[in-house]
Amino acid sequence: MRRTNAQPADDNSAKAGNHVEPAEKVTLFPIEASIWKNTASFGADDLLLVAKVADLVHSKVVELRASDWQMKRPAQ
């Protein structure tokens, strides 16, 4: 199932002329997460897994940058 952070479809959505706000927002600049009621996005049970995946992605990016840096380094 594809997960998104899109605003939930709701009879009170913008198409009905009402602006729906998230229940809460959490920000660690520059990242912001919105908490919505009854969404098709990540659920509470998914959050630790999302954090682990983000950690693994960060580690891989650091590894790839280090590899690129070593390949571009002039021979001594």
OpenMM code with the backbone's topology and positions (N, CA, C; nanometers):
from openmm import Vec3, app, unit

residues = "MET ARG ARG THR ASN ALA GLN PRO ALA ASP ASP ASN SER ALA LYS ALA GLY ASN HIS VAL GLU PRO ALA GLU LYS VAL THR LEU PHE PRO ILE GLU ALA SER ILE TRP LYS ASN THR ALA SER PHE GLY ALA ASP ASP LEU LEU LEU VAL ALA LYS VAL ALA ASP LEU VAL HIS SER LYS VAL VAL GLU LEU ARG ALA SER ASP TRP GLN MET LYS ARG PRO ALA GLN".split()
positions = [
    Vec3(0.0832, -0.1173, 0.0000),
    Vec3(0.0000, 0.0000, 0.0000),
    Vec3(0.0880, 0.1240, 0.0000),
    Vec3(0.0578, 0.2173, -0.0843),
    Vec3(0.1339, 0.3412, -0.0918),
    Vec3(0.0933, 0.4321, 0.0221),
    Vec3(0.1937, 0.4864, 0.0895),
    Vec3(0.1673, 0.5761, 0.2015),
    Vec3(0.1972, 0.7190, 0.1581),
    Vec3(0.1125, 0.8104, 0.1990),
    Vec3(0.1347, 0.9508, 0.1665),
    Vec3(0.1120, 1.0345, 0.2910),
    Vec3(0.1525, 1.1581, 0.2834),
    Vec3(0.1234, 1.2509, 0.3927),
    Vec3(0.0191, 1.3516, 0.3501),
    Vec3(-0.0562, 1.3171, 0.2477),
    Vec3(-0.1572, 1.4081, 0.1954),
    Vec3(-0.2714, 1.4254, 0.2938),
    Vec3(-0.3347, 1.5402, 0.2839),
    Vec3(-0.4509, 1.5672, 0.3679),
    Vec3(-0.5595, 1.4654, 0.3361),
    Vec3(-0.6282, 1.4144, 0.4368),
    Vec3(-0.7284, 1.3109, 0.4136),
    Vec3(-0.8489, 1.3636, 0.3366),
    Vec3(-0.9059, 1.2760, 0.2556),
    Vec3(-1.0318, 1.3099, 0.1887),
    Vec3(-1.1411, 1.3066, 0.2945),
    Vec3(-1.2281, 1.4054, 0.2914),
    Vec3(-1.3270, 1.4178, 0.3981),
    Vec3(-1.4408, 1.5038, 0.3435),
    Vec3(-1.5598, 1.4792, 0.3898),
    Vec3(-1.6725, 1.5616, 0.3457),
    Vec3(-1.6546, 1.7067, 0.3863),
    Vec3(-1.5692, 1.7313, 0.4860),
    Vec3(-1.5413, 1.8682, 0.5298),
    Vec3(-1.4162, 1.9240, 0.4647),
    Vec3(-1.3680, 1.8604, 0.3575),
    Vec3(-1.2447, 1.9029, 0.2929),
    Vec3(-1.2650, 2.0316, 0.2141),
    Vec3(-1.1569, 2.0766, 0.1513),
    Vec3(-1.1604, 2.2023, 0.0763),
    Vec3(-1.2667, 2.2004, -0.0336),
    Vec3(-1.2938, 2.0820, -0.0906),
    Vec3(-1.3944, 2.0771, -0.1971),
    Vec3(-1.5328, 2.1138, -0.1443),
    Vec3(-1.5546, 2.0939, -0.0146),
    Vec3(-1.6822, 2.1305, 0.0456),
    Vec3(-1.6796, 2.2747, 0.0955),
    Vec3(-1.5634, 2.3415, 0.0771),
    Vec3(-1.5528, 2.4812, 0.1169),
    Vec3(-1.5002, 2.5012, 0.2573),
    Vec3(-1.4702, 2.3951, 0.3291),
    Vec3(-1.4159, 2.4060, 0.4648),
    Vec3(-1.2681, 2.3723, 0.4631),
    Vec3(-1.1914, 2.4400, 0.5468),
    Vec3(-1.0481, 2.4119, 0.5577),
    Vec3(-1.0265, 2.3182, 0.6756),
    Vec3(-0.9658, 2.2024, 0.6501),
    Vec3(-0.9419, 2.1035, 0.7547),
    Vec3(-0.7993, 2.1183, 0.8052),
    Vec3(-0.7820, 2.1259, 0.9337),
    Vec3(-0.6504, 2.1389, 0.9963),
    Vec3(-0.6088, 2.0051, 1.0571),
    Vec3(-0.4785, 1.9776, 1.0628),
    Vec3(-0.4328, 1.8560, 1.1302),
    Vec3(-0.4613, 1.8652, 1.2794),
    Vec3(-0.4686, 1.7482, 1.3441),
    Vec3(-0.4904, 1.7448, 1.4890),
    Vec3(-0.3713, 1.8062, 1.5618),
    Vec3(-0.2506, 1.7797, 1.5120),
    Vec3(-0.1273, 1.8339, 1.5699),
    Vec3(-0.0217, 1.8415, 1.4614),
    Vec3(0.0833, 1.9193, 1.4874),
    Vec3(0.2010, 1.9244, 1.4014),
    Vec3(0.3239, 1.9101, 1.4892),
    Vec3(0.4241, 1.8398, 1.4390),
    Vec3(0.5510, 1.8233, 1.5085),
    Vec3(0.6593, 1.8716, 1.4130),
    Vec3(0.7473, 1.9597, 1.4611),
    Vec3(0.8505, 2.0149, 1.3749),
    Vec3(0.9875, 2.0020, 1.4391),
    Vec3(1.0809, 1.9487, 1.3633),
    Vec3(1.2235, 1.9570, 1.3927),
    Vec3(1.2826, 2.0176, 1.2663),
    Vec3(1.3021, 2.1481, 1.2663),
    Vec3(1.3376, 2.2224, 1.1472),
    Vec3(1.4466, 2.1510, 1.0694),
    Vec3(1.4295, 2.1332, 0.9396),
    Vec3(1.3259, 2.1856, 0.8530),
    Vec3(1.2130, 2.0869, 0.8263),
    Vec3(1.2061, 1.9791, 0.9006),
    Vec3(1.1057, 1.8746, 0.8767),
    Vec3(0.9835, 1.8997, 0.9639),
    Vec3(0.8652, 1.8878, 0.9027),
    Vec3(0.7404, 1.9009, 0.9768),
    Vec3(0.6509, 1.7819, 0.9458),
    Vec3(0.5911, 1.7258, 1.0487),
    Vec3(0.4962, 1.6163, 1.0306),
    Vec3(0.3609, 1.6597, 1.0841),
    Vec3(0.2574, 1.6261, 1.0104),
    Vec3(0.1210, 1.6566, 1.0538),
    Vec3(0.0534, 1.5289, 1.0991),
    Vec3(-0.0239, 1.5406, 1.2039),
    Vec3(-0.1002, 1.4269, 1.2569),
    Vec3(-0.2465, 1.4520, 1.2224),
    Vec3(-0.3006, 1.3594, 1.1428),
    Vec3(-0.4394, 1.3710, 1.0966),
    Vec3(-0.5250, 1.2647, 1.1634),
    Vec3(-0.6493, 1.2945, 1.1817),
    Vec3(-0.7447, 1.1952, 1.2296),
    Vec3(-0.7914, 1.1124, 1.1097),
    Vec3(-0.7967, 0.9801, 1.1262),
    Vec3(-0.8535, 0.8896, 1.0251),
    Vec3(-0.7943, 0.9076, 0.8862),
    Vec3(-0.6651, 0.8809, 0.8709),
    Vec3(-0.6016, 0.8998, 0.7401),
    Vec3(-0.5608, 0.7658, 0.6821),
    Vec3(-0.5166, 0.7719, 0.5584),
    Vec3(-0.4624, 0.6544, 0.4899),
    Vec3(-0.3105, 0.6629, 0.4853),
    Vec3(-0.2506, 0.7468, 0.5688),
    Vec3(-0.1054, 0.7608, 0.5717),
    Vec3(-0.0486, 0.6717, 0.6816),
    Vec3(0.0733, 0.6978, 0.7257),
    Vec3(0.1362, 0.6141, 0.8275),
    Vec3(0.0552, 0.6169, 0.9559),
    Vec3(0.0341, 0.4988, 1.0138),
    Vec3(-0.0365, 0.4884, 1.1405),
    Vec3(0.0619, 0.4851, 1.2559),
    Vec3(0.0099, 0.4907, 1.3760),
    Vec3(0.0929, 0.4898, 1.4960),
    Vec3(0.1833, 0.3674, 1.5005),
    Vec3(0.1349, 0.2538, 1.4554),
    Vec3(0.2142, 0.1310, 1.4578),
    Vec3(0.3278, 0.1333, 1.3556),
    Vec3(0.3222, 0.2238, 1.2586),
    Vec3(0.4255, 0.2336, 1.1548),
    Vec3(0.5401, 0.3271, 1.1915),
    Vec3(0.5234, 0.4116, 1.2906),
    Vec3(0.6171, 0.5209, 1.3128),
    Vec3(0.7581, 0.4760, 1.3489),
    Vec3(0.7738, 0.3733, 1.4308),
    Vec3(0.9086, 0.3260, 1.4632),
    Vec3(0.9766, 0.2668, 1.3405),
    Vec3(0.9000, 0.1991, 1.2555),
    Vec3(0.9553, 0.1458, 1.1315),
    Vec3(0.9967, 0.2587, 1.0375),
    Vec3(0.9161, 0.3625, 1.0286),
    Vec3(0.9515, 0.4791, 0.9464),
    Vec3(1.0817, 0.5409, 0.9980),
    Vec3(1.0947, 0.5522, 1.1293),
    Vec3(1.2165, 0.6081, 1.1878),
    Vec3(1.3374, 0.5211, 1.1557),
    Vec3(1.3221, 0.3899, 1.1628),
    Vec3(1.4320, 0.2986, 1.1332),
    Vec3(1.4727, 0.3101, 0.9865),
    Vec3(1.3755, 0.3163, 0.8966),
    Vec3(1.4057, 0.3304, 0.7539),
    Vec3(1.4786, 0.4625, 0.7292),
    Vec3(1.4345, 0.5698, 0.7910),
    Vec3(1.5008, 0.6989, 0.7749),
    Vec3(1.6445, 0.6911, 0.8258),
    Vec3(1.6677, 0.6228, 0.9368),
    Vec3(1.8019, 0.6053, 0.9911),
    Vec3(1.8898, 0.5276, 0.8934),
    Vec3(1.8367, 0.4189, 0.8358),
    Vec3(1.9125, 0.3383, 0.7395),
    Vec3(1.9444, 0.4188, 0.6132),
    Vec3(1.8483, 0.4991, 0.5672),
    Vec3(1.8710, 0.5838, 0.4499),
    Vec3(1.9810, 0.6856, 0.4796),
    Vec3(1.9775, 0.7453, 0.5965),
    Vec3(2.0815, 0.8415, 0.6349),
    Vec3(2.2187, 0.7746, 0.6326),
    Vec3(2.2293, 0.6564, 0.6909),
    Vec3(2.3567, 0.5839, 0.6926),
    Vec3(2.4059, 0.5547, 0.5516),
    Vec3(2.3160, 0.5150, 0.4635),
    Vec3(2.3535, 0.4845, 0.3256),
    Vec3(2.3993, 0.6104, 0.2521),
    Vec3(2.3312, 0.7229, 0.2740),
    Vec3(2.3711, 0.8488, 0.2104),
    Vec3(2.5115, 0.8891, 0.2567),
    Vec3(2.5392, 0.8778, 0.3860),
    Vec3(2.6721, 0.9095, 0.4386),
    Vec3(2.7767, 0.8185, 0.3745),
    Vec3(2.7459, 0.6912, 0.3634),
    Vec3(2.8371, 0.5944, 0.3013),
    Vec3(2.8639, 0.6298, 0.1546),
    Vec3(2.7592, 0.6629, 0.0800),
    Vec3(2.7751, 0.6976, -0.0610),
    Vec3(2.8548, 0.8269, -0.0793),
    Vec3(2.8309, 0.9243, 0.0064),
    Vec3(2.9068, 1.0492, -0.0013),
    Vec3(3.0551, 1.0250, 0.0256),
    Vec3(3.0840, 0.9420, 0.1253),
    Vec3(3.2234, 0.9108, 0.1569),
    Vec3(3.2899, 0.8394, 0.0399),
    Vec3(3.2186, 0.7493, -0.0231),
    Vec3(3.2709, 0.6771, -0.1383),
    Vec3(3.2978, 0.7730, -0.2545),
    Vec3(3.2032, 0.8627, -0.2809),
    Vec3(3.2212, 0.9623, -0.3870),
    Vec3(3.3408, 1.0520, -0.3574),
    Vec3(3.3559, 1.0924, -0.2325),
    Vec3(3.4647, 1.1805, -0.1929),
    Vec3(3.5993, 1.1120, -0.2158),
    Vec3(3.6091, 0.9834, -0.1804),
    Vec3(3.7342, 0.9097, -0.1982),
    Vec3(3.7665, 0.8923, -0.3466),
    Vec3(3.6656, 0.8736, -0.4309),
    Vec3(3.6892, 0.8568, -0.5743),
    Vec3(3.7346, 0.9878, -0.6392),
    Vec3(3.6924, 1.1019, -0.5861),
    Vec3(3.7271, 1.2324, -0.6426),
    Vec3(3.8586, 1.2869, -0.5872),
    Vec3(3.9062, 1.2268, -0.4820),
    Vec3(4.0289, 1.2735, -0.4173),
    Vec3(4.1483, 1.2537, -0.5087),
    Vec3(4.2349, 1.3540, -0.5204),
    Vec3(4.3526, 1.3378, -0.6058),
    Vec3(4.4489, 1.2333, -0.5482),
    Vec3(4.5102, 1.1579, -0.6368),
    Vec3(4.6076, 1.0555, -0.5953),
    Vec3(4.7293, 1.1233, -0.5364),
    Vec3(4.7854, 1.0625, -0.4321),
    Vec3(4.9025, 1.1216, -0.3666),
    Vec3(5.0245, 1.0379, -0.3899),
] * unit.nanometer
topology = app.Topology()
chain = topology.addChain("A")
for resn in residues:
    res = topology.addResidue(resn, chain)
    for name in ("N", "CA", "C"):
        topology.addAtom(name, app.Element.getBySymbol(name[0]), res)
